[in-house]
Amino acid sequence: MTFRPCIVIPVYNHKDAIGPTVAALRLHGLTIYLINDGSDEPTRARLIEIAASEPLVRLLHLAENGGKGAAVIRGLRQALADGFTHALQIDADGQHDTNDVPKFLAEGTTDPTAVVCGQPIYDESVPKARLYGRYLTHFWVWVETLSFAIKDSMCGFRLYPLARTWEVVDNAAVPTRMDFDIVIIVRLAWAGMPVVNVPTRVRYPLDGVSHFDMWRDNLRISGAHTRLVGGMLLRLPMLLARNFKRSAKSSHWWRTSERGSYLGILIVFFTFRLLGRRVARWLLFPIVGYFFVTGGRARRASALYLQRLYAHTGPTPALPAPPTWRDSWRHMFAFAESNLDKLAAWLGRIDLTQVDFPDRAQLDAIIASKRGALLVGSHVGSLEFLRALALYSGIRSLNVLTHIENAARFNRMLENSNDAFRLNLIPIAKVGPDTAVLLHERLDRGELLVIAGDRTPPGSRSVKASFLGHEAAFAQGPLVLAAVLGCPVYLLFCRREGARYRISFEPLCERLELPRRGREEVLRGYVQRYAQRIEYHCAQSPYEWFNFYDFWGEAVDTAAPEKRGVALP
């Protein structure tokens, strides 16, 4: 499918904000439709001026103010008529981060059938009444779709596939005011369109112009939810059948964003801070119970992993019998507990006497040598816990390269718990030439770089290795990065053993060199050694490997449970 995107901006009396917004967007080289929604004369004049000076801008006028939905619909219809396949809707008031436009386009390229929705990450400028009011809408949207797929239904930053979207608009009663964003995304979900959520920062400018009427628009939204709940009941058999079918399909890890609301995360956070870990841990039982029952894909992936681990190692003290659904429950509960560990570490509530680090002298020697090194970690245990522990212990030279989009709300909570959260954190999604220079500089200063190697990012190359008796794909990136940087490479693991924590620091090679001939074989050899060490640590702590997706690239539910040797609920 051809991917030809454009940008659609509804404008109503945004005379001062629209110029900077267009200036920021034109850097992406896309055609920009400005839809004048019956604005006042100063705004109309400003829009005409912008259209005359900006070759990428196409200006459309509505004679009267019809509402945000009416303006967006007018822009979508024109973009489709002009041959565009996708339209990126963005608000005119400058509250959205235009630097994230490539993220939306990348998701649209990966799956042109998906509607890509912004998942806001707010700063302190957000009005609290607006912030907390959104959670009520989130709840009703989850009810109306019988799904948590839509993380935020009110964000005006989203990418629409035009043909499918227009089918829905043309055949359904879609409102034209502030309830448009909610209704259209629910109806697109009803139509079977996949939803991809992209975390994006949202700010509320002090001089921003908002046309949201607290009483009138909230009444409209309430009425919309009433109609949508009725529509959900009419579609109930279809939605249940679709959700059951969807839950049986595997999903790549980078599309599996966190479930649950930020409000729920805050409840656990404040319980931990006020009442301590013991009480917060009790909250995990109903939470994990809910996700265990509703998370069929994660549950089946856990069961398959545990079954393959048991088949590979045989009975061990940690996993003495063939795994059942109870072991998958323990696996998911261990993951929830690991999040409490992260929170405890960032709040400075970890007792260092509970941490076993037999290889600490070797790490200290590397730091003292000022040579720098690349540490390849994994999702056995938590690298995030280790990063917090390092800062708490006074080690400031540990830089972690990580994907943070998949747990944006939880990371935001950690960031609020400690101002140092962003210190030495390098998001992988932003790696480019500037980041490569940054990594070289930090290595030259003798600092350490940490990256997980047991997940393969989208579009990246992988190497096949045997893992728990079956072939699996591991990312080439960490090893290629080590070869480019020319630094020593170590393996790093941090896992829980009962009430204690164990950190392992193991050398992989002094300098990783990749010859032109036989390069794949050299890579495969290193990856196989890495996979074997993960196997070892999984055998020691079977519930500490936190990859709840189809790691082997197979449909985890294609074989009947009895053929897998795992009893599933």
Secondary structure by P-SEA (a helix, b strand, c coil): cbbbbbbbbbbccccccaaaaaaaaaccccbbbbbcccccaaaaaaaaaaaaacccbbbbbbcccccaaaaaaaaaaaaaaacccbbbbbbccccccccaaaaaaaaaaaccccbbbbbccccccccaaaaaaaaaaaaaaaaaacccccccccccccccccaaaaaaaaccccccccaaaaaaaaaaaaabbbbbbbbbbbbbbccccccccccaaaaaaaaaaaaaaaaaaaaaaaaaaaaaaaaacccccccccccccaaaaaaaaaaaaaccaaaaaaaaaaaaaaaaaaaaaaaaaaaaaaaaaaaaccccccccccccaaaaaaaaaaaaaaaaaaaaaaacccccccccccaaaaaaaaaaacbbbbbbbcccccaaaaaaaaaaaccccbbbbccccccaaaaaaaaaacccccccccccccccaaaaaaaaaaaaabbbbbbbcccccccbbbbbbbcccbbbbbbaaaaaaaaaabbbbbbbbbbbcccbbbbbbbbcccbbbbcccaaaaaaaaaaaaaaaaaaaaaaaccccccccccccccccccccccccccccc
